[in-house]
Amino acid sequence: MRKTTIWQTTRKALTVTALATMVTGGALLTAGTASAATTLANACSGTVNGGMGDTVAITGTSVKELVRAGAREAGTLALYDVAANDIAKVNTINVGAVPNAAGGSVDGKAIGAAVRQAVKDTKSWGLGLNPEKTLNSIEHKVAGSCGLTTVATNYVAPTLPAPGTTAPQQGGNGGGTHGLPSSPSLLPGGSNNGTGYAPPRDYGNLPVAQPGVAVAPGVRYPANSPLPGEGAPQYGTEGQAGQGPDVRNAGNAEALATDGMPGGDVQLPMLLAVLVLAGVTAALVRTWVLRRVA
């Protein structure tokens, strides 16, 4: 009898422990699935800040007037005030998520589709004679008026290795770190190591003018001295050592005697003869012209 009591007590203890383990495990699983938060925006346009992976949602109040306008413009005799009041009772309307990046966006088309579904889920009796047409009008109105820009508050930009340093890479046999892959040399001498940076060029062998060493022309070529190449040509004479054969003018021209008068002067009789000849020529031309005219 006593053995039976001990066994029953032990079985009850094991059962309680198992139940506690199951409850604890279920609680842990629930916490894991609910790790992502929801970022609620009070308007359907503008900027919303949240963590990467967070759900982006808007309130029904933020689109109340757009739903009212869309239902009124549908032309389905919708009770737009009823539809607007029904959507205002919705606390959250999920429209997108914050991407795993520095920022992103939720366009108006996605917001319009989400609001359309939210209005439909309210089963509002104010959608008029053609509920689908009213919902399409509401979606179009919201899509053209809304749009959100998301900013990830916990985004950290990746750090890039400095040029020429090694970066960790996954190895083929157990992993490890290896240097950056080298690329073919693109510069003479093979100075490129694959980092994309070229060494500075050496311009030391280019000729340049040194300041302060220029010589003025007056110093190079003093006054009354022949410039290079302007000296009188030297003609060799026969019999001189180191000279070539005698250079003479071609032909045998000789200067005529001028009867004691200075060479190159024009005498008075010649000038008179030239003037008389010019006068006679002018008179003849004038006579010929007058005869032609008469």
C-alpha positions in Angstrom: 0.0 0.0 0.0 2.8 2.3 0.9 4.6 1.5 -2.4 1.5 2.4 -4.3 1.3 5.8 -2.6 5.0 6.6 -3.4 4.5 5.7 -7.0 1.4 7.9 -7.4 3.2 10.8 -5.7 6.2 10.4 -8.1 4.0 10.2 -11.2 2.2 13.4 -10.2 5.5 15.2 -9.7 6.7 14.1 -13.2 3.5 15.2 -14.7 3.7 18.7 -13.2 7.4 19.0 -14.3 6.5 18.1 -17.9 3.6 20.5 -18.0 5.9 23.3 -16.6 8.5 22.5 -19.3 5.9 22.6 -22.1 4.6 26.0 -20.8 8.0 27.5 -20.6 9.0 26.2 -24.0 5.8 27.6 -25.5 6.5 31.0 -23.9 10.0 31.1 -25.3 8.7 30.3 -28.8 6.0 33.0 -28.5 8.7 35.6 -27.5 10.8 34.6 -30.4 8.1 35.0 -33.0 7.1 38.4 -31.5 10.6 39.9 -31.6 9.8 42.2 -34.6 8.1 45.4 -33.5 5.5 47.5 -35.3 6.2 51.1 -36.1 3.0 53.1 -36.1 2.8 56.3 -38.2 0.2 58.9 -37.5 0.0 59.9 -41.1 0.0 58.1 -44.4 2.8 60.4 -45.9 6.1 61.7 -44.6 9.0 59.9 -42.8 8.7 57.1 -40.3 11.7 55.9 -38.2 12.0 52.3 -37.0 14.3 49.3 -36.7 15.3 47.1 -39.6 12.6 44.5 -40.1 9.9 46.4 -38.2 6.4 46.4 -39.6 5.2 49.8 -40.7 1.5 50.6 -40.0 -0.8 53.6 -40.1 -3.9 54.4 -38.1 -7.4 54.4 -39.6 -7.8 58.0 -38.5 -5.0 59.1 -40.8 -6.9 58.0 -43.9 -10.4 58.9 -42.7 -10.9 61.9 -44.9 -9.4 60.1 -47.9 -11.8 57.3 -47.5 -14.7 59.8 -47.2 -13.6 61.5 -50.4 -13.1 58.2 -52.3 -16.5 56.9 -51.3 -18.2 60.2 -52.3 -16.5 60.3 -55.7 -17.4 56.6 -56.5 -20.9 57.6 -57.7 -22.5 54.5 -56.0 -24.8 56.4 -53.6 -22.4 55.4 -50.8 -22.9 56.7 -47.3 -19.4 58.1 -47.2 -19.7 59.4 -43.7 -20.4 55.9 -42.4 -17.5 54.4 -44.3 -15.2 57.1 -43.0 -16.3 56.6 -39.4 -15.9 52.8 -39.7 -12.3 53.0 -40.9 -11.4 55.5 -38.2 -12.2 52.8 -35.6 -9.3 50.6 -37.0 -6.2 51.1 -34.8 -3.5 49.8 -37.1 -3.3 49.1 -40.9 -0.1 47.3 -41.9 1.3 48.8 -45.1 4.9 47.6 -45.3 8.2 47.0 -43.4 11.5 48.8 -42.8 14.1 47.1 -45.1 17.5 45.9 -43.9 19.1 49.0 -45.2 19.7 52.6 -44.2 16.3 53.6 -45.6 13.5 52.7 -48.0 10.0 53.6 -48.9 6.4 52.4 -48.8 4.7 53.7 -52.0 1.1 54.9 -52.3 0.0 51.9 -54.2 0.8 49.6 -51.3 -0.9 51.9 -48.9 -4.0 52.2 -51.1 -4.3 48.4 -51.3 -3.9 48.0 -47.6 -6.6 50.6 -46.8 -9.0 49.1 -49.4 -8.7 45.7 -47.6 -9.1 47.4 -44.2 -12.3 49.1 -45.3 -13.6 45.9 -46.8 -12.9 44.0 -43.5 -15.0 46.5 -41.5 -18.0 45.3 -43.5 -19.3 48.8 -43.6 -22.8 49.2 -44.8 -22.0 52.6 -46.2 -20.3 51.4 -49.4 -23.4 52.1 -51.5 -25.0 50.1 -54.3 -21.7 48.8 -55.8 -19.3 48.1 -52.9 -16.4 46.9 -55.2 -16.6 50.1 -57.2 -16.6 52.1 -54.0 -13.6 50.2 -52.7 -11.7 50.8 -56.0 -12.4 54.5 -55.8 -11.1 54.6 -52.2 -8.0 52.7 -53.1 -7.3 55.1 -56.0 -7.8 58.1 -53.8 -5.4 56.8 -51.1 -2.7 55.7 -53.5 -2.6 59.1 -55.1 -2.3 60.9 -51.8 0.0 58.7 -49.6 3.6 57.6 -49.5 6.0 56.9 -46.7 9.8 57.1 -46.4 11.4 54.7 -43.9 14.6 55.3 -42.0 16.3 52.4 -40.1 17.5 53.8 -36.8 19.7 50.8 -36.1 21.5 50.6 -39.4 25.3 50.4 -39.3 27.2 51.0 -42.4 29.7 48.2 -43.2 33.4 49.1 -42.9 35.6 48.5 -45.9 39.3 47.5 -45.6 41.8 50.1 -46.4 43.6 49.8 -49.8 46.5 47.3 -49.6 45.3 45.6 -46.4 44.0 42.0 -46.1 40.3 41.2 -45.7 38.8 38.0 -44.2 37.5 35.6 -46.8 36.0 32.2 -46.6 38.6 29.6 -47.5 38.0 26.4 -49.4 39.6 24.2 -46.8 38.5 25.2 -43.4 38.4 29.0 -43.9 40.9 31.6 -42.9 42.1 35.0 -44.0 43.7 35.6 -47.3 45.0 38.7 -49.0 43.0 40.6 -51.5 43.3 38.9 -55.0 46.0 40.5 -57.1 45.1 41.8 -60.5 47.4 42.0 -63.5 49.8 44.9 -63.5 48.5 47.9 -65.4 51.6 50.0 -65.0 55.1 49.7 -66.3 57.3 47.8 -63.9 54.4 45.9 -62.3 53.9 48.4 -59.5 50.1 47.8 -59.3 49.1 45.4 -56.6 45.4 45.1 -57.3 44.3 47.8 -55.0 43.2 50.2 -57.7 45.8 52.9 -56.7 48.7 53.9 -59.0 52.0 55.3 -57.5 52.8 58.9 -58.3 54.7 59.5 -61.5 58.3 60.7 -61.5 58.8 63.8 -63.6 62.4 64.4 -62.5 63.9 63.6 -65.9 62.0 66.3 -67.7 64.0 69.3 -68.8 63.0 72.5 -67.0 64.3 76.1 -67.1 66.1 77.0 -63.9 65.3 80.5 -62.6 68.1 83.1 -62.5 70.4 81.6 -65.0 69.1 83.3 -68.2 71.7 85.5 -69.9 70.7 88.8 -71.5 71.4 89.1 -75.3 73.7 92.0 -74.7 75.9 89.9 -72.6 76.0 87.0 -74.9 76.6 89.1 -78.0 78.5 92.4 -77.1 78.0 95.5 -79.2 79.9 95.8 -82.5 80.7 92.1 -82.5 79.4 89.8 -85.2 76.7 87.4 -84.3 77.3 83.7 -84.9 77.2 83.1 -88.6 77.5 86.7 -89.6 81.3 86.8 -90.0 82.7 87.5 -93.5 83.3 84.4 -95.5 87.0 83.4 -95.6 88.3 82.4 -99.0 91.3 80.3 -99.2 94.4 81.4 -101.3 96.6 79.1 -103.2 99.7 78.1 -101.4 98.3 78.5 -97.8 98.6 75.5 -95.6 95.3 73.8 -94.7 93.3 75.8 -97.2 91.4 74.5 -100.2 91.8 75.6 -103.8 91.4 79.2 -104.8 87.8 80.3 -105.2 87.2 82.9 -107.9 84.1 84.6 -109.5 82.8 82.9 -112.6 83.6 84.7 -115.9 86.0 87.4 -116.8 84.0 90.6 -116.2 85.9 93.8 -115.7 84.8 97.2 -114.6 84.7 100.0 -117.3 86.6 103.2 -116.9 84.4 106.2 -116.0 86.7 109.0 -117.4 87.5 110.2 -114.0 83.8 110.7 -112.9 82.5 109.2 -109.7 80.9 105.8 -110.4 77.1 105.6 -110.1 76.3 109.3 -110.5 73.6 110.4 -113.0 74.8 113.4 -115.1 72.7 116.5 -116.0 72.5 115.8 -119.8 70.9 112.5 -119.2 68.3 114.0 -116.9 67.4 116.7 -119.5 67.0 114.1 -122.2 64.6 112.1 -120.0 62.5 115.2 -119.3 62.3 116.2 -123.0 61.3 112.6 -124.0 58.6 112.6 -121.4 57.2 116.0 -122.6 57.1 114.9 -126.3 55.4 111.7 -125.4 52.7 113.5 -123.4 52.1 116.0 -126.3 51.7 113.1 -128.8 49.2 111.3 -126.5 47.2 114.4 -126.0 47.0 115.1 -129.8 45.9 111.5 -130.4 43.2 111.6 -127.8 41.7 114.9 -129.1 41.6 113.6 -132.6 39.8 110.5 -131.5 37.2 112.6 -129.7 36.6 114.9 -132.7 
